[in-house]
């Protein structure tokens, strides 16, 4: 939007407005409740727009707000072109778009088109018989010769991915909940309906889409291929041609299977299907080989840096990176990667520093900007997430103790990200005047937005400064990334270079003091852009850092 007015001969990439933007994700059910029913809503979001404007974000990504029975908290959609009553109305949504636009903020919607709800009209029609015109909107198969499931494909939520429909004598596919039947993207009528719906929303003034599990739409179930099917990119190119071409919008795909090379198929300049993708390699590297995310591996900074550096290099000249620590499916950043006990503020700031100064578009998950942490639930009864509840039954049946599962869930359950946004130190964190749909984290008394905005040295204001720097420094947006001290177990060190400028980022990613010996190439004096403790104006060959201290120093040659 403003980038074109900021020419810099050192920039050799085509500028896009979302290169210098920061995206803020809202989980509507947990963000702000305006009517006291315990569920966040669109009017509540509108009430908080001034807060987001002060933070400085450019885009709001909304998790699904469509009509839904809420089996999977809205990721099971019954009507793509209406709003769930608990969230508001289409008029409320239009007002949100207008109010946000007046503050320079665009709205990105969640596009969930791998599957629908079993209450969607298409599925209701499909269930009426094998000859129904909508039957082929979904994936149906006859039973195996023994009468059982067609094959051993498993649901990501546990158990078989096949559900028997007795009236028609066939199984339908559901890679997630049995109430989330998968759409059949091989059917051109499905693709046409999705394109029509996308254009309907784009014409309504939204700024783009985040595309849920988009790497699954090319599935080939008979070959047992669920992700990266042979026609995936054909479908995405078709989608781009029919909906996105000619529109200046942001699109980001959720792609758990993506690799650095396949990322360029999505977002490389030659193909241009999407603006960028989310990759999750830094997330899954700490998952246990047997129990997955429910039992974590120890933190390994060397491995974490290697992942980030690999992706920075892979998309340095083509494509574009998305930068994130958390989202609605992941644990709280400061609990997962920082120290939420001894150094919650310093580690939250340092996590922000090292992420936001890389090349790519940063994403902030609601509450991350005030340092919200995982919730210390004690019982499975306190959880609401369908995945967590299903996995509890499956894993305790196979021998994992309930106590061990709860320990894992307290680290990695999706509900860690879904407890109410902590606005004040009052009841339920100021999220609602009623009873919240899920309990608020007890630490809202000390960790809340009201206190953070009032305190100039808070995590909130650190995020605000980082967001502002991205808007004014091309070296942050387009600078070449170079990592240093890759094998150091505590230090995260990299530089960003563009023309005559070099930004050096140094962080102590540990809860112990750090003495660093630095290479000659990054020694120098410059302008401090951001810091967690004290401004640093010069880097010598020896450097002392406090626990979780970090800074960014700009040098001009």
N, C-alpha and C positions, 0 to 999 in steps of 0.2 A: 504494500500500500504506500509506504513512504520510502521504500528501498530505492525505487527508480530515481528519486530525487537526491540520492546519496552516491554519486558516481565515485568509483575508486578504480583506477587503472590496474591495480594489483588483483582485482577480483576477476577470475577467469570463468566463472559460472554464471549461467542465466539466473537473475535474481527472481525470487518469488516472495510474496509478502509473508508467507509462513516460515521462511528461513529465519527471520529475526523475531518471530512471535513466540510466546509461551502459552501453552494450553493448560487449562485447569479442568480436571474431571470432577463432575458432580454425580454422586450416587443419590438420585432423587429421594428415595425412601428415607434416607438418613441425613439429609442436609439441613432443612429448615421447615418446621411444621407451622403453618399459619393459622390453623383452625382447631388445634388441640385434640385431634383424633389419634395422635401418636405416630403419624406417618408424614414424612416430608412431602412437600407439594410445590407446584409451580409458583403460586403467589408467595410462598416462603422464599423461593429463589429470587424473585423480583425484589423482595425486601432486603436481600443481601447483596444486591448488585453494587451498591456504593462501596461495600467492603472489598469486593473483587476489583473494582476500579482503582481503589487505593493500592491494592497489591500490585496492580499494573498489568494483569494478564490481558491477552488479546482474544482468546478463544475459550469458550466453555464447551466441553464435551459432556453431553448428558447420557448416562446409562438409560436404558429403555424407559419411555414414558407412555408407551402405547397400551391400548386395551389388552388386558391379560388376566388370566386366573391366578397369576403370581405363584405358580408351582416352582419356578426358578427366579422369583423376584423380578419378573418382567422380561426375562430372556425367553419366555414362552408367549409369543404374540398371537392374540386372537383377532386383532384388527390393526393393520398397519397404518390406517389413515384416521385413527381416532385416539383420544387420550384416555388413559385409565382414570375412572372417576375419582379415585383416591388422590390423584395428582392434580386434577383440575379439568379444564376444558380446552378445546381448540382456541377459543377466544383468549384464555389465559396464556396459551402458548404464543399466540400472535403478539400479545402484549409483551411477553418476555423477549421475543426477538426484537421488537421495536425499542424497548427500554435498553436492552443490551447494546443494540446498534448505536443508540444515542450516546453511549459511553465508549464507543469504539471497540466493542466486543462482539464477535460472531458466535453463532450457536451451531455446534456440530452434533448431529444425531447418531445414535447407535443403529447401524444397519444389521439386523439379525435375519439373515436369509438362508442360512444352512437348514433351518428348521422353522416350524411354526408351533403354536399351541395345538393340542388336540381339540380345542374349542374353536379353532378357526373355521370359517365357513367352508373353505376348500376341503379340509379334512372331514368335516361333517358330511359333505357331499360324497367324498371319496369312500366313506364307510357304507354308503347306501348300496353298493354293489360293484362288481367287477366291470360292468359296462357303463358306469357313471362317467360323464365327461371329465370329472376331476380326479378319477382314480389314479391316473398317471401323473398327477401332481406330486405324488409321494412314491416311496420305494417299497414295493410289495414283492414278496417271494412265496412260492409254495413251500410247505413243510419238506424237510428232508425225507428220504425213503422210510426212515423209522418213525416219522411223524413229529420229529423234534425240530429245533431251530434250523434255518437254512445253512448256516455256517457258524463258526466260533467267534465272529466279531463281537467285541465287548464294548459296553457303554463306558464312557469316561466317568460316569457316576457310579460304576460298579454293576456287575452282573452282565447278562446278555444284552446285546444291542437290538435284539428282535423281540417283538411283542405279538402274541397271537391274537388275531381278530376272529373270534369264533363264527360270527354271522356269515363271513365271506370265505372262511377256511384258509386264510393266508396270514402270513406274518408281515408286519411293517417294521421298517428300520427306525431306530432312535439312538443316535450316538450319544445322546445325553439322557435326560429323564424319559421314561416311557410316555410322558405327556408332552414330549417335544418331538413329534414325528419329522423325519428328515424330508426335505423337499427333493424332488427329482430334477436336477438341473439339466439332465439330458433332454428333457421335454422343452421345446422352444416356447411353448405357451407359458411355462413357469418363468422363463427368462423375460418374456415380454411383459408379464404382470409385474415383476420386480422392477423393471426399467420404468414402467408407467408410474409406479408408486414413488420411485426415487425422484422422477421429474416433478411429481406433484409436490413433494417437500422442497425441492430446490427452487421451484417457482414461488414457494411461500417465503423464500428469503433466507434459508439456512446457509451456513458457510461451508457445509460439507458433511462427510460421513466418516465415522469410525466403523470398520467392517468386522463384525464378530466372526471368529473362526473361519475366515474367508478361504483359507487354504483347504477346507474340507468340501467345498461345493463341487469339486471335480471328482468326487469319490467313484470308485468302480467296485461295488460290493462283491460281485461274483469273483473278482480277482483278489478280494480282501485288501484293496487299496482304499484307505480313508483320506489321507492327505496327499497333496501334490499329484492328483490324478492327471492323466494324459491330456485332458481338455480344459484343465483349470485356467490356463492363460488365454485360451480361446474365449472362454466365458467372460474373463475380465476385460479383454480387448473389446469384445462385443458390448459389454456394459459401458466401457469408457466412450465408445463411439455413440451409443444411444442416449447417454445421460450426462457425461462429464465434459466431453469435448466442447470447447468454446466457453466453458464456465471457469471462472477464477476461484476455485474452491479447494479446500484441503481434504485429502482422503488418506486414511491410514488403515492398513490391514492388520488384524490380529493373526499372526502366522507362527504358531508354535513349532512348525516343522522347517522354517526357513533356514537357509545357510547363506553365508556371504555371497556366494555365486548366484544362488537362486533369487536373492534379494534384488539383484539387478534386472531380473525378469519382470518384477513388479514395478520397480521405480526407476530403472535406468532411462536415460534420455531417449534412447533408441525406441523404447517401447511405451513408456509413460503411462502405464495402466493406473498407478496410484502415486500419490505424493511421496509416501514412505510406508514402511511396515514396522510393526513391533516384533523384535526378536527377543527370545527369552533364555538365551544361553547363560546369561549371568544369573538367572533365577534357578534353572534346573541343575546347575553344576553342584549345588549343595543338597540335592535330593538323594535319598538312600536308594540303592539299586533294587531293594526288595519292597520297602514300604513307601517309596516315593517321598512326597513332601511331608508325610506324617512322621518321618524320623529324619532329622537333619544331619548332614555331615558337618564337621567343624568348619569354621570360617577359614578361608585361604585367600589372603590378599593377593598373593602372586598369581594365582589362577584367575581371580576376579579381574585384575589389571590386564591379564593376557586376553581375556574375552573382550573387554572394552577396546583395547588397542587393535585387536584383530578387526573389529567392526569399523573402527575409525579409519583404518587403512583401506579396508575393502571398499568403502563407499566414499573415499576421499575425493575422487574426481567425477564420479557418476553416482546416480542414486542420491539418497539422503537418509541420515540416521534419525530415529526417534530416540529420545533420552528419557529414561524413567527409572525410578526405584520401585514404585508401587502402583497399584490400581485396585479396583473393587474385588479382584480375585487373589490378591497377594497380601502378605503381612505388612505391617507398618514399617516404613523404612528405617526409622531410628532403632526399632527393636530388632530388625533383621540384620542390619549392616552396621549399626552404631552401638552405643552403650546407653541404654535407656535408664540405667540405674545410677551410675556414678557421674556420667557426663552427658546427660540428655540434651542440653542446649548446645554445647560445643560440638558434639558428634552430629546433631541434626544440621548445624550450620556447615560443617565440613562436608557432609554428604551432599548438601546442596552445591557447595563450591565446586567440588570435583566433577559433578555431573553437568551443571549449567555452563561451565566454561569449555566443555567439549564442543565438537562440531555436530550440529543436529538441532532438532526442535525439542525443547524440554517439555515434559508433561508433569504437572503437579497433581497429586491425588488429594482430594479435600481433607484438610486437617494436617497434611504433611507440612504446610507452611507455618504451623504453630507447634510442630513437634509431637503430634499425637502418637500414642504408643499402642502396642498390642494390649488386649484386654485379658485380665487374669481370671477367666471363668474357672469354676471348680467342678462343674457338673455338666454332663451332656444335655441336661434339660435347659441349660441357659443358651444353647446354640439354636439357630434358626435355619442355617444353610443346609439345603437338601444334600449337597455333596458330603458335608461333614457328617450328617446324620446317617446317610447310607454307608459311608466308609466305617463309621463306628460299629455298625452291625456286622459288616463283612470282616473287619480286621479283628474284632474281639472274638468272633466265631472261629477264626484261624489261630487263636492263641495269644494275641496281643492283649495285655491287661488293660482294663478301662483307665487306670491311672496313667499308663504309658501313652495311651491314645490321647488323653486330655493334655498331657504334656506336649505332644506333637501338635495337637490342635491349637494350643495356646501360642505356638510358634508360627503355625502356617495356615490355620483355617481361614477361609474367606471371610468369616464373620469378624476377624480382627479389623478389617477395613470397613466394616459395615455398621459398627456401633455409631451412635449419633454424633454428628459434628458438635464440638464443644465450644459453644459461643460464650458462655459465662460460667462463673463458679456456682450458680444457683442450681435448683432442682433439675435433674436430667441434662445438665450442661446448657440450659437455656434453649434446648432443641424444641421442646414442646411443653405446653401447659397441662397436657394429659399424661397418659401412660405410654411410653415409647414402645414401638413394636419389638425392639430389642434393647437390652439394658445399656445405659451409658457407662463408659469407663469411669470408675470411681475417682481417677486422678483429674477429672474435669475441674475439680476445686482449685487446682493450681495451674493446669494446662488448659487455657481457653483463649479464644480470640480477643475478648475484651481486654484481658491483661496483656496479651501480646502486642496489640496495637498501641497500648498506652506506654509500653516500655521500649525505648529507642534501640536498646541492644538486644532485642528479642529475636527469635528465629524468624518471625514474620518480617521484620524490617531487613533482615539479611536476605531473605528471598526477594523482597521488594527491590533491593539494590542490585541483585543479580539480574533480575528481569529488566531493569532500566539500563544496565550496562550492555545487554544484548542489543538494545535498540540503538545504541550510539557508537558501538565499536565494531567495525567490520572484521577486525582480527578475531573476535569471538565467534562471529557468524561464519566466516569463510577461511580463516587462517589454517595453514597446514598443521597437522597434529604430529608431534614427535614425543614418544615416551622415553623416560630415563629411569635408571635404577630398577629395571624390570624385576629383578630377583630379590629386591629388598622386601622383607616381610612386614614392614611397618609403614614405609613411605610410598606415597603415590605422587609421582613427579612427571609432569609433561609440559611441553611448550606448544604454543600456537603462533605461527609466523605468517605475516602477510606484508609484502613490500618491505618497508623500513621498520616495521613494528614486530616486536616479539613479546608475547605474554607468557610468563612463567608461572606455573601453578604448582605449589608444593603443599602437601598435606601429610600430617601425622595421623594415620588411620588406626590409632591404637590408644589404649587407656594408660599408657606409660610414656614418660618423657622420652624424647628422641634426640640423639646427636647424629647429625648427618655430615658426611663428607661428599661434596658435590663436584662434578666435573667442571673443568675450566669453561666449557662451552656455555654454561648457564650462569656463570658469575657475572655480576654487573649491578648498576644502579638504575633506578627508574621511578615511575609513578605508581604508588600503591592504588590498586583499583578496588580490592575487596580484602577483608581480613576478619578473622574470628576473635583475635585477642588484641593485638596492637598492630598498627600499620607498619609494614616492612618496606623500607626505601632502598635497601641494598642487599644483595645476596653475595656472601663470601664463600670461600671453599669449605668453611665449617659453619654449621647452622644448628642452633638449639631450638627445639620446638616443644611446647607443652603438650600434654595429652589432647588429642583431637584439635590441635591448632592447624590452621591452613590459611593461605593467602594467595592472591594473584598480583603479580608485579609486571607492569608494562614498561618495556624498554624500547626506545627509539634509536635506531642506529644512524 
